[in-house]
Amino acid sequence: MHKENKCRNWPDHHQLFVGNVPHQASESKLRIIFERFGKVVDLHLHCKTTGSKGPQGQNNLTGVPNYGFVTFEDYAVVAKVLKALPIYYPDDKGLKLNIEEKEINQKVKMKVIT
């Protein structure tokens, strides 16, 4: 069976920033939402916590929404997602996700210019 290489460096224009992600969101549910548009090659979610532990040892949530990045195999899929905005989690009656093109890494810009 072919195993996908997640270590491959995908261009920034193949990636989308996803903000305003609710704390109860899961990477698997987000993947399902974005796979409607095309092949997702990577998706990672960044969860914000206070760093302190609750009574059962769980992390205390800050109240700040989570964010993440989704990477597609093809830029055409990125364009398709942007054209379909707004997108909601977990469905059309849910929370509106903030979806934007990933900003180009400043270090890469500087290397190209110099």
Secondary structure as UniProt FT lines:
FT   TURN            6..7
FT   HELIX           12..14
FT   STRAND          15..21
FT   TURN            23..24
FT   HELIX           27..35
FT   TURN            36..37
FT   STRAND          40..46
FT   STRAND          49..53
FT   TURN            55..56
FT   STRAND          59..61
FT   STRAND          66..72
FT   HELIX           75..83
FT   STRAND          88..89
FT   TURN            92..93
FT   STRAND          95..96
FT   STRAND          98..101
FT   HELIX           106..113
//
